[in-house]
């Protein structure tokens, strides 16, 4: 998905990479579900991606 997004020049939001590629107890309830902090991180990352489509994911 990442390569398709990049080739189409659209934002790619890598939530797994945003959380460090592992379960993050500060941002997640469990291994699949973000908590309030996690959703805040995702929202900030999505905002940056929308406002700057040429930005690239950390991973």
mmJSON file of the N, C-alpha and C atoms, coordinates in Angstrom:
{"data_MODEL":{"atom_site":{
"group_PDB":["ATOM","ATOM","ATOM","ATOM","ATOM","ATOM","ATOM","ATOM","ATOM","ATOM","ATOM","ATOM","ATOM","ATOM","ATOM","ATOM","ATOM","ATOM","ATOM","ATOM","ATOM","ATOM","ATOM","ATOM","ATOM","ATOM","ATOM","ATOM","ATOM","ATOM","ATOM","ATOM","ATOM","ATOM","ATOM","ATOM","ATOM","ATOM","ATOM","ATOM","ATOM","ATOM","ATOM","ATOM","ATOM","ATOM","ATOM","ATOM","ATOM","ATOM","ATOM","ATOM","ATOM","ATOM","ATOM","ATOM","ATOM","ATOM","ATOM","ATOM","ATOM","ATOM","ATOM","ATOM","ATOM","ATOM","ATOM","ATOM","ATOM","ATOM","ATOM","ATOM","ATOM","ATOM","ATOM","ATOM","ATOM","ATOM","ATOM","ATOM","ATOM","ATOM","ATOM","ATOM","ATOM","ATOM","ATOM","ATOM","ATOM","ATOM","ATOM","ATOM","ATOM","ATOM","ATOM","ATOM","ATOM","ATOM","ATOM","ATOM","ATOM","ATOM","ATOM","ATOM","ATOM","ATOM","ATOM","ATOM","ATOM","ATOM","ATOM","ATOM","ATOM","ATOM","ATOM","ATOM","ATOM","ATOM","ATOM","ATOM","ATOM","ATOM","ATOM","ATOM","ATOM","ATOM","ATOM","ATOM","ATOM","ATOM","ATOM","ATOM","ATOM","ATOM","ATOM","ATOM","ATOM","ATOM","ATOM","ATOM","ATOM","ATOM","ATOM","ATOM","ATOM","ATOM","ATOM","ATOM","ATOM","ATOM","ATOM","ATOM","ATOM","ATOM","ATOM","ATOM","ATOM","ATOM","ATOM","ATOM","ATOM","ATOM","ATOM","ATOM","ATOM","ATOM","ATOM","ATOM","ATOM","ATOM","ATOM","ATOM","ATOM","ATOM","ATOM","ATOM","ATOM"],
"id":[1,2,3,4,5,6,7,8,9,10,11,12,13,14,15,16,17,18,19,20,21,22,23,24,25,26,27,28,29,30,31,32,33,34,35,36,37,38,39,40,41,42,43,44,45,46,47,48,49,50,51,52,53,54,55,56,57,58,59,60,61,62,63,64,65,66,67,68,69,70,71,72,73,74,75,76,77,78,79,80,81,82,83,84,85,86,87,88,89,90,91,92,93,94,95,96,97,98,99,100,101,102,103,104,105,106,107,108,109,110,111,112,113,114,115,116,117,118,119,120,121,122,123,124,125,126,127,128,129,130,131,132,133,134,135,136,137,138,139,140,141,142,143,144,145,146,147,148,149,150,151,152,153,154,155,156,157,158,159,160,161,162,163,164,165,166,167,168,169,170,171,172,173,174,175,176,177],
"type_symbol":["N","C","C","N","C","C","N","C","C","N","C","C","N","C","C","N","C","C","N","C","C","N","C","C","N","C","C","N","C","C","N","C","C","N","C","C","N","C","C","N","C","C","N","C","C","N","C","C","N","C","C","N","C","C","N","C","C","N","C","C","N","C","C","N","C","C","N","C","C","N","C","C","N","C","C","N","C","C","N","C","C","N","C","C","N","C","C","N","C","C","N","C","C","N","C","C","N","C","C","N","C","C","N","C","C","N","C","C","N","C","C","N","C","C","N","C","C","N","C","C","N","C","C","N","C","C","N","C","C","N","C","C","N","C","C","N","C","C","N","C","C","N","C","C","N","C","C","N","C","C","N","C","C","N","C","C","N","C","C","N","C","C","N","C","C","N","C","C","N","C","C","N","C","C","N","C","C"],
"label_atom_id":["N","CA","C","N","CA","C","N","CA","C","N","CA","C","N","CA","C","N","CA","C","N","CA","C","N","CA","C","N","CA","C","N","CA","C","N","CA","C","N","CA","C","N","CA","C","N","CA","C","N","CA","C","N","CA","C","N","CA","C","N","CA","C","N","CA","C","N","CA","C","N","CA","C","N","CA","C","N","CA","C","N","CA","C","N","CA","C","N","CA","C","N","CA","C","N","CA","C","N","CA","C","N","CA","C","N","CA","C","N","CA","C","N","CA","C","N","CA","C","N","CA","C","N","CA","C","N","CA","C","N","CA","C","N","CA","C","N","CA","C","N","CA","C","N","CA","C","N","CA","C","N","CA","C","N","CA","C","N","CA","C","N","CA","C","N","CA","C","N","CA","C","N","CA","C","N","CA","C","N","CA","C","N","CA","C","N","CA","C","N","CA","C","N","CA","C","N","CA","C","N","CA","C","N","CA","C"],
"label_alt_id":[null,null,null,null,null,null,null,null,null,null,null,null,null,null,null,null,null,null,null,null,null,null,null,null,null,null,null,null,null,null,null,null,null,null,null,null,null,null,null,null,null,null,null,null,null,null,null,null,null,null,null,null,null,null,null,null,null,null,null,null,null,null,null,null,null,null,null,null,null,null,null,null,null,null,null,null,null,null,null,null,null,null,null,null,null,null,null,null,null,null,null,null,null,null,null,null,null,null,null,null,null,null,null,null,null,null,null,null,null,null,null,null,null,null,null,null,null,null,null,null,null,null,null,null,null,null,null,null,null,null,null,null,null,null,null,null,null,null,null,null,null,null,null,null,null,null,null,null,null,null,null,null,null,null,null,null,null,null,null,null,null,null,null,null,null,null,null,null,null,null,null,null,null,null,null,null,null],
"label_comp_id":["UNK","UNK","UNK","UNK","UNK","UNK","UNK","UNK","UNK","UNK","UNK","UNK","UNK","UNK","UNK","UNK","UNK","UNK","UNK","UNK","UNK","UNK","UNK","UNK","UNK","UNK","UNK","UNK","UNK","UNK","UNK","UNK","UNK","UNK","UNK","UNK","UNK","UNK","UNK","UNK","UNK","UNK","UNK","UNK","UNK","UNK","UNK","UNK","UNK","UNK","UNK","UNK","UNK","UNK","UNK","UNK","UNK","UNK","UNK","UNK","UNK","UNK","UNK","UNK","UNK","UNK","UNK","UNK","UNK","UNK","UNK","UNK","UNK","UNK","UNK","UNK","UNK","UNK","UNK","UNK","UNK","UNK","UNK","UNK","UNK","UNK","UNK","UNK","UNK","UNK","UNK","UNK","UNK","UNK","UNK","UNK","UNK","UNK","UNK","UNK","UNK","UNK","UNK","UNK","UNK","UNK","UNK","UNK","UNK","UNK","UNK","UNK","UNK","UNK","UNK","UNK","UNK","UNK","UNK","UNK","UNK","UNK","UNK","UNK","UNK","UNK","UNK","UNK","UNK","UNK","UNK","UNK","UNK","UNK","UNK","UNK","UNK","UNK","UNK","UNK","UNK","UNK","UNK","UNK","UNK","UNK","UNK","UNK","UNK","UNK","UNK","UNK","UNK","UNK","UNK","UNK","UNK","UNK","UNK","UNK","UNK","UNK","UNK","UNK","UNK","UNK","UNK","UNK","UNK","UNK","UNK","UNK","UNK","UNK","UNK","UNK","UNK"],
"label_asym_id":["A","A","A","A","A","A","A","A","A","A","A","A","A","A","A","A","A","A","A","A","A","A","A","A","A","A","A","A","A","A","A","A","A","A","A","A","A","A","A","A","A","A","A","A","A","A","A","A","A","A","A","A","A","A","A","A","A","A","A","A","A","A","A","A","A","A","A","A","A","A","A","A","A","A","A","A","A","A","A","A","A","A","A","A","A","A","A","A","A","A","A","A","A","A","A","A","A","A","A","A","A","A","A","A","A","A","A","A","A","A","A","A","A","A","A","A","A","A","A","A","A","A","A","A","A","A","A","A","A","A","A","A","A","A","A","A","A","A","A","A","A","A","A","A","A","A","A","A","A","A","A","A","A","A","A","A","A","A","A","A","A","A","A","A","A","A","A","A","A","A","A","A","A","A","A","A","A"],
"label_entity_id":["1","1","1","1","1","1","1","1","1","1","1","1","1","1","1","1","1","1","1","1","1","1","1","1","1","1","1","1","1","1","1","1","1","1","1","1","1","1","1","1","1","1","1","1","1","1","1","1","1","1","1","1","1","1","1","1","1","1","1","1","1","1","1","1","1","1","1","1","1","1","1","1","1","1","1","1","1","1","1","1","1","1","1","1","1","1","1","1","1","1","1","1","1","1","1","1","1","1","1","1","1","1","1","1","1","1","1","1","1","1","1","1","1","1","1","1","1","1","1","1","1","1","1","1","1","1","1","1","1","1","1","1","1","1","1","1","1","1","1","1","1","1","1","1","1","1","1","1","1","1","1","1","1","1","1","1","1","1","1","1","1","1","1","1","1","1","1","1","1","1","1","1","1","1","1","1","1"],
"label_seq_id":[1,1,1,2,2,2,3,3,3,4,4,4,5,5,5,6,6,6,7,7,7,8,8,8,9,9,9,10,10,10,11,11,11,12,12,12,13,13,13,14,14,14,15,15,15,16,16,16,17,17,17,18,18,18,19,19,19,20,20,20,21,21,21,22,22,22,23,23,23,24,24,24,25,25,25,26,26,26,27,27,27,28,28,28,29,29,29,30,30,30,31,31,31,32,32,32,33,33,33,34,34,34,35,35,35,36,36,36,37,37,37,38,38,38,39,39,39,40,40,40,41,41,41,42,42,42,43,43,43,44,44,44,45,45,45,46,46,46,47,47,47,48,48,48,49,49,49,50,50,50,51,51,51,52,52,52,53,53,53,54,54,54,55,55,55,56,56,56,57,57,57,58,58,58,59,59,59],
"pdbx_PDB_ins_code":[null,null,null,null,null,null,null,null,null,null,null,null,null,null,null,null,null,null,null,null,null,null,null,null,null,null,null,null,null,null,null,null,null,null,null,null,null,null,null,null,null,null,null,null,null,null,null,null,null,null,null,null,null,null,null,null,null,null,null,null,null,null,null,null,null,null,null,null,null,null,null,null,null,null,null,null,null,null,null,null,null,null,null,null,null,null,null,null,null,null,null,null,null,null,null,null,null,null,null,null,null,null,null,null,null,null,null,null,null,null,null,null,null,null,null,null,null,null,null,null,null,null,null,null,null,null,null,null,null,null,null,null,null,null,null,null,null,null,null,null,null,null,null,null,null,null,null,null,null,null,null,null,null,null,null,null,null,null,null,null,null,null,null,null,null,null,null,null,null,null,null,null,null,null,null,null,null],
"Cartn_x":[0.815,0.0,0.861,1.946,2.8,3.349,3.841,4.427,3.369,2.146,1.067,0.734,0.642,0.346,1.443,2.687,3.789,3.825,3.57,3.599,2.441,1.328,0.181,0.266,1.32,1.532,0.364,-0.084,-1.115,-0.539,-1.04,-0.507,-0.702,0.26,0.174,0.394,-0.587,-0.494,-0.166,1.044,1.538,1.387,0.227,-0.062,0.891,1.179,2.089,3.457,3.951,5.227,5.149,4.021,3.823,3.951,3.49,3.565,4.856,5.815,7.12,7.231,6.236,6.286,6.07,5.542,5.298,4.153,3.672,2.621,3.158,2.428,2.837,1.79,2.116,1.138,0.631,1.406,0.934,-0.094,-0.102,-0.989,-2.042,-1.978,-2.883,-3.515,-4.799,-5.461,-4.94,-4.761,-4.24,-3.478,-3.117,-2.269,-2.965,-4.263,-4.995,-5.708,-5.943,-6.826,-6.128,-6.114,-5.542,-6.429,-5.822,-6.587,-6.675,-7.106,-7.268,-5.96,-4.862,-3.552,-3.2,-3.459,-3.176,-3.968,-5.251,-6.067,-5.58,-5.109,-4.539,-3.296,-2.439,-1.244,-1.626,-2.602,-3.053,-3.632,-4.44,-5.052,-3.992,-2.979,-1.911,-1.142,-0.894,-0.18,-1.027,-2.342,-3.246,-3.327,-3.375,-3.415,-2.177,-1.02,0.221,0.229,-0.283,-0.309,-1.239,-2.376,-3.329,-2.79,-2.183,-1.664,-0.38,0.348,1.596,1.649,0.938,0.854,2.207,3.216,4.519,5.301,4.778,5.429,5.413,6.421,6.532,6.462,5.991,5.91,7.286,7.342,8.605,9.216,8.387,8.916,9.155],
"Cartn_y":[-1.186,0.0,1.253,1.206,2.383,2.775,1.812,2.132,2.669,2.146,2.652,4.09,4.358,5.721,6.682,6.291,7.166,7.403,6.371,6.555,7.425,7.419,8.266,9.634,9.852,11.106,11.454,10.439,10.66,10.263,10.845,10.536,9.065,8.527,7.174,7.294,6.894,7.013,5.642,5.481,4.224,4.245,3.805,3.826,2.904,1.747,0.804,1.455,2.128,2.841,3.99,4.676,5.785,5.321,4.109,3.551,2.789,2.922,2.309,0.864,0.37,-0.985,-2.071,-1.69,-2.659,-2.143,-2.99,-2.558,-1.455,-0.365,0.799,1.013,0.663,0.709,2.114,3.134,4.506,4.939,4.302,4.742,3.705,2.508,1.445,0.71,0.338,-0.498,-1.923,-2.407,-3.747,-3.718,-4.871,-4.908,-4.436,-4.182,-3.742,-2.402,-1.946,-0.793,0.372,1.546,2.722,3.213,3.91,4.575,6.067,6.883,8.309,8.937,8.613,9.138,8.67,7.401,6.851,7.542,7.767,8.472,9.906,10.526,11.874,11.871,10.872,10.753,10.528,9.653,9.384,10.65,11.381,12.608,13.639,13.793,14.738,14.329,13.042,12.521,12.694,12.432,12.595,14.063,14.945,16.382,16.809,16.366,16.71,16.146,14.928,14.303,15.042,15.503,16.226,17.606,18.284,19.623,19.627,18.506,18.412,17.05,16.898,15.613,15.039,15.876,15.35,14.772,14.918,14.342,12.831,12.207,10.761,10.159,8.937,8.201,8.008,7.799,7.546,6.226,5.263,3.939,3.81],
"Cartn_z":[0.0,0.0,0.0,0.756,0.845,-0.526,-1.282,-2.585,-3.549,-3.486,-4.334,-3.954,-2.66,-2.204,-2.647,-2.464,-2.843,-4.347,-5.138,-6.586,-7.063,-6.334,-6.672,-6.0,-5.216,-4.49,-3.57,-2.818,-1.803,-0.446,0.622,1.947,2.309,3.004,3.552,5.049,5.821,7.27,7.849,8.31,8.847,10.37,10.839,12.273,13.024,12.464,13.113,13.308,12.296,12.404,13.387,13.41,14.335,15.782,16.06,17.409,17.66,16.768,16.974,16.523,15.776,15.262,16.296,17.422,18.49,19.358,20.245,21.159,22.05,22.118,22.891,23.988,25.211,26.309,26.592,26.268,26.502,25.471,24.283,23.207,22.818,23.441,23.01,24.196,24.02,25.013,24.947,23.722,23.491,22.171,21.637,20.447,19.178,19.23,18.041,18.179,19.388,19.587,20.294,19.642,20.287,21.427,22.361,23.406,23.044,23.986,23.717,23.242,23.874,23.475,22.064,21.781,20.463,19.371,19.622,18.637,18.439,19.495,19.358,18.483,18.665,17.82,16.36,16.123,14.765,14.138,14.894,14.37,13.995,14.832,14.517,13.272,13.136,11.974,10.719,10.818,9.684,9.274,10.247,9.946,9.176,9.632,8.943,7.524,7.345,6.02,5.068,5.577,4.734,4.365,5.336,5.069,4.249,4.271,3.512,2.818,1.676,1.009,0.577,0.451,0.038,1.22,2.435,3.609,3.51,4.069,4.003,5.389,5.451,6.706,7.3,8.607,9.292,8.867,8.479,8.122,6.643],
"occupancy":[1.0,1.0,1.0,1.0,1.0,1.0,1.0,1.0,1.0,1.0,1.0,1.0,1.0,1.0,1.0,1.0,1.0,1.0,1.0,1.0,1.0,1.0,1.0,1.0,1.0,1.0,1.0,1.0,1.0,1.0,1.0,1.0,1.0,1.0,1.0,1.0,1.0,1.0,1.0,1.0,1.0,1.0,1.0,1.0,1.0,1.0,1.0,1.0,1.0,1.0,1.0,1.0,1.0,1.0,1.0,1.0,1.0,1.0,1.0,1.0,1.0,1.0,1.0,1.0,1.0,1.0,1.0,1.0,1.0,1.0,1.0,1.0,1.0,1.0,1.0,1.0,1.0,1.0,1.0,1.0,1.0,1.0,1.0,1.0,1.0,1.0,1.0,1.0,1.0,1.0,1.0,1.0,1.0,1.0,1.0,1.0,1.0,1.0,1.0,1.0,1.0,1.0,1.0,1.0,1.0,1.0,1.0,1.0,1.0,1.0,1.0,1.0,1.0,1.0,1.0,1.0,1.0,1.0,1.0,1.0,1.0,1.0,1.0,1.0,1.0,1.0,1.0,1.0,1.0,1.0,1.0,1.0,1.0,1.0,1.0,1.0,1.0,1.0,1.0,1.0,1.0,1.0,1.0,1.0,1.0,1.0,1.0,1.0,1.0,1.0,1.0,1.0,1.0,1.0,1.0,1.0,1.0,1.0,1.0,1.0,1.0,1.0,1.0,1.0,1.0,1.0,1.0,1.0,1.0,1.0,1.0,1.0,1.0,1.0,1.0,1.0,1.0],
"B_iso_or_equiv":[0.0,0.0,0.0,0.0,0.0,0.0,0.0,0.0,0.0,0.0,0.0,0.0,0.0,0.0,0.0,0.0,0.0,0.0,0.0,0.0,0.0,0.0,0.0,0.0,0.0,0.0,0.0,0.0,0.0,0.0,0.0,0.0,0.0,0.0,0.0,0.0,0.0,0.0,0.0,0.0,0.0,0.0,0.0,0.0,0.0,0.0,0.0,0.0,0.0,0.0,0.0,0.0,0.0,0.0,0.0,0.0,0.0,0.0,0.0,0.0,0.0,0.0,0.0,0.0,0.0,0.0,0.0,0.0,0.0,0.0,0.0,0.0,0.0,0.0,0.0,0.0,0.0,0.0,0.0,0.0,0.0,0.0,0.0,0.0,0.0,0.0,0.0,0.0,0.0,0.0,0.0,0.0,0.0,0.0,0.0,0.0,0.0,0.0,0.0,0.0,0.0,0.0,0.0,0.0,0.0,0.0,0.0,0.0,0.0,0.0,0.0,0.0,0.0,0.0,0.0,0.0,0.0,0.0,0.0,0.0,0.0,0.0,0.0,0.0,0.0,0.0,0.0,0.0,0.0,0.0,0.0,0.0,0.0,0.0,0.0,0.0,0.0,0.0,0.0,0.0,0.0,0.0,0.0,0.0,0.0,0.0,0.0,0.0,0.0,0.0,0.0,0.0,0.0,0.0,0.0,0.0,0.0,0.0,0.0,0.0,0.0,0.0,0.0,0.0,0.0,0.0,0.0,0.0,0.0,0.0,0.0,0.0,0.0,0.0,0.0,0.0,0.0],
"pdbx_formal_charge":[null,null,null,null,null,null,null,null,null,null,null,null,null,null,null,null,null,null,null,null,null,null,null,null,null,null,null,null,null,null,null,null,null,null,null,null,null,null,null,null,null,null,null,null,null,null,null,null,null,null,null,null,null,null,null,null,null,null,null,null,null,null,null,null,null,null,null,null,null,null,null,null,null,null,null,null,null,null,null,null,null,null,null,null,null,null,null,null,null,null,null,null,null,null,null,null,null,null,null,null,null,null,null,null,null,null,null,null,null,null,null,null,null,null,null,null,null,null,null,null,null,null,null,null,null,null,null,null,null,null,null,null,null,null,null,null,null,null,null,null,null,null,null,null,null,null,null,null,null,null,null,null,null,null,null,null,null,null,null,null,null,null,null,null,null,null,null,null,null,null,null,null,null,null,null,null,null],
"auth_seq_id":[1,1,1,2,2,2,3,3,3,4,4,4,5,5,5,6,6,6,7,7,7,8,8,8,9,9,9,10,10,10,11,11,11,12,12,12,13,13,13,14,14,14,15,15,15,16,16,16,17,17,17,18,18,18,19,19,19,20,20,20,21,21,21,22,22,22,23,23,23,24,24,24,25,25,25,26,26,26,27,27,27,28,28,28,29,29,29,30,30,30,31,31,31,32,32,32,33,33,33,34,34,34,35,35,35,36,36,36,37,37,37,38,38,38,39,39,39,40,40,40,41,41,41,42,42,42,43,43,43,44,44,44,45,45,45,46,46,46,47,47,47,48,48,48,49,49,49,50,50,50,51,51,51,52,52,52,53,53,53,54,54,54,55,55,55,56,56,56,57,57,57,58,58,58,59,59,59],
"auth_comp_id":["UNK","UNK","UNK","UNK","UNK","UNK","UNK","UNK","UNK","UNK","UNK","UNK","UNK","UNK","UNK","UNK","UNK","UNK","UNK","UNK","UNK","UNK","UNK","UNK","UNK","UNK","UNK","UNK","UNK","UNK","UNK","UNK","UNK","UNK","UNK","UNK","UNK","UNK","UNK","UNK","UNK","UNK","UNK","UNK","UNK","UNK","UNK","UNK","UNK","UNK","UNK","UNK","UNK","UNK","UNK","UNK","UNK","UNK","UNK","UNK","UNK","UNK","UNK","UNK","UNK","UNK","UNK","UNK","UNK","UNK","UNK","UNK","UNK","UNK","UNK","UNK","UNK","UNK","UNK","UNK","UNK","UNK","UNK","UNK","UNK","UNK","UNK","UNK","UNK","UNK","UNK","UNK","UNK","UNK","UNK","UNK","UNK","UNK","UNK","UNK","UNK","UNK","UNK","UNK","UNK","UNK","UNK","UNK","UNK","UNK","UNK","UNK","UNK","UNK","UNK","UNK","UNK","UNK","UNK","UNK","UNK","UNK","UNK","UNK","UNK","UNK","UNK","UNK","UNK","UNK","UNK","UNK","UNK","UNK","UNK","UNK","UNK","UNK","UNK","UNK","UNK","UNK","UNK","UNK","UNK","UNK","UNK","UNK","UNK","UNK","UNK","UNK","UNK","UNK","UNK","UNK","UNK","UNK","UNK","UNK","UNK","UNK","UNK","UNK","UNK","UNK","UNK","UNK","UNK","UNK","UNK","UNK","UNK","UNK","UNK","UNK","UNK"],
"auth_asym_id":["A","A","A","A","A","A","A","A","A","A","A","A","A","A","A","A","A","A","A","A","A","A","A","A","A","A","A","A","A","A","A","A","A","A","A","A","A","A","A","A","A","A","A","A","A","A","A","A","A","A","A","A","A","A","A","A","A","A","A","A","A","A","A","A","A","A","A","A","A","A","A","A","A","A","A","A","A","A","A","A","A","A","A","A","A","A","A","A","A","A","A","A","A","A","A","A","A","A","A","A","A","A","A","A","A","A","A","A","A","A","A","A","A","A","A","A","A","A","A","A","A","A","A","A","A","A","A","A","A","A","A","A","A","A","A","A","A","A","A","A","A","A","A","A","A","A","A","A","A","A","A","A","A","A","A","A","A","A","A","A","A","A","A","A","A","A","A","A","A","A","A","A","A","A","A","A","A"],
"auth_atom_id":["N","CA","C","N","CA","C","N","CA","C","N","CA","C","N","CA","C","N","CA","C","N","CA","C","N","CA","C","N","CA","C","N","CA","C","N","CA","C","N","CA","C","N","CA","C","N","CA","C","N","CA","C","N","CA","C","N","CA","C","N","CA","C","N","CA","C","N","CA","C","N","CA","C","N","CA","C","N","CA","C","N","CA","C","N","CA","C","N","CA","C","N","CA","C","N","CA","C","N","CA","C","N","CA","C","N","CA","C","N","CA","C","N","CA","C","N","CA","C","N","CA","C","N","CA","C","N","CA","C","N","CA","C","N","CA","C","N","CA","C","N","CA","C","N","CA","C","N","CA","C","N","CA","C","N","CA","C","N","CA","C","N","CA","C","N","CA","C","N","CA","C","N","CA","C","N","CA","C","N","CA","C","N","CA","C","N","CA","C","N","CA","C","N","CA","C","N","CA","C","N","CA","C","N","CA","C"],
"pdbx_PDB_model_num":[1,1,1,1,1,1,1,1,1,1,1,1,1,1,1,1,1,1,1,1,1,1,1,1,1,1,1,1,1,1,1,1,1,1,1,1,1,1,1,1,1,1,1,1,1,1,1,1,1,1,1,1,1,1,1,1,1,1,1,1,1,1,1,1,1,1,1,1,1,1,1,1,1,1,1,1,1,1,1,1,1,1,1,1,1,1,1,1,1,1,1,1,1,1,1,1,1,1,1,1,1,1,1,1,1,1,1,1,1,1,1,1,1,1,1,1,1,1,1,1,1,1,1,1,1,1,1,1,1,1,1,1,1,1,1,1,1,1,1,1,1,1,1,1,1,1,1,1,1,1,1,1,1,1,1,1,1,1,1,1,1,1,1,1,1,1,1,1,1,1,1,1,1,1,1,1,1]
}}}
